[in-house]
Amino acid sequence: MKGSFVTTAIIFILSLAIWVFFYIWSQRLDKSETTVVVGFCIVVVLSGKWLLARISKKGEKDAHKN
């Protein structure tokens, strides 16, 4: 449960940061563009989480071989 909350919080913070970046530069995002930003953040965060899990599992396998 804790992991899903942290993942959701990271997605929210990253999405908000990107949205604010565009808002400051006077390129206000409409609903569809905001949806794309959130979707992009979801893909980035979940891909990063998957990649870190793969790297840590590979490191554990290598440690057990020696």
N, C-alpha and C positions, 0 to 999 in steps of 0.2 A: 504494500500500500504506500509506503514511504517513497519508493522509487517512482511510482506513477505520479505522485504529487510533485516531486522534484522535476520530473520530465515536463509536466504540464506547466509548472512555474517558469522553467527555462524557455519553453516555447512562447509563453505569454510575454515574457520580458524581451526576448529577441524580436518578436513581432511588433511590440510596442516601440522598441528602439528604432526599427526600420520605418515604422509609420511616422514617428516624430521626425526622423531625418527628412522624409519627403515633405512633411508639413512645414518644417522650418524653411525649406527651399521653395515654398509657395507652390508646390505641386501636390495639392490635396488629393488624396486617394478616394475614389468612390467605393461603393460596396463590393463590386466585382474585383477591383484591384486590391482591396484589403483582403479579400478571400484568397487571392493568389499569393499575397505576402504571407498570410498565415499558413497556407498549404506548403509554401516553400520552406518556411521555418520548421514545420512538422517533418518534412523530408530530411532537412539538414540535421535536426536534433536526433531523430530516430536512426538515421544512417550513422551518425557519429557514435551513438550509444551502441549500435550493433558492431561497429568497427572496434570500439574499445573492448567489447566483450570478446571478440575474436582474438584480438591481440593478447589479452590477459589469459585466455584459455591456452593459446599457443605457448605463452611463457610458462604456464604451469606444466604443460606436457614436456617441454624442454628441460625443466628443472627435475622432473621425475625420471628422465632418461639417465641423468648423470648420477 
